[in-house]
């Protein structure tokens, strides 16, 4: 989490270079998987700077979310959705447009069965109590478990860093 200006753009350029090398060589070690996509999004989430920098970070995060969804090498997981929500929280000012983005992303996340702890935490951190209750059906202050949510919302979540990493070794 450096404070370097332009890190969203730099990480995206590194991603594109890695993808190009993979496309040319076919080496599995260069294949862009969820970890790579999520890392670029994380750089976008913590980009600091002027309005242009924020817009660029949001644009890159959008490309990464769509790109991963269309990729033959992985699909968005709970880390992807949680990190994307962090990008939205950090790079978009509160507005109706931001609310629409959060609503759309959460619905896609739930449809994909990827509502995990990280996604719920990011929603809570956004401080949108009414939106949280509308989306989740519970108060953000309530004491509830993932198991209290509809099972189709959480059915594909793999909690824990070790377990998620294991899936990429198969």
Secondary structure, 3 states (H helix, E strand, C coil): CCCCCCHHHHHHHHHHHHHHHHHHHCCHHHCCCHHHHHHHHHHHHCCCCCHHHHHHHHHHHHHHHHHHHHCCCCCCCHHHHHHHHHHHHHHCCCCHHHHHHHHHHHHHHHHCCCCCHHHHHHHHHCCCHHHHHHHHCCCCCCCCCHHHCCHHHHCCCCCCHHHHHHHCCC
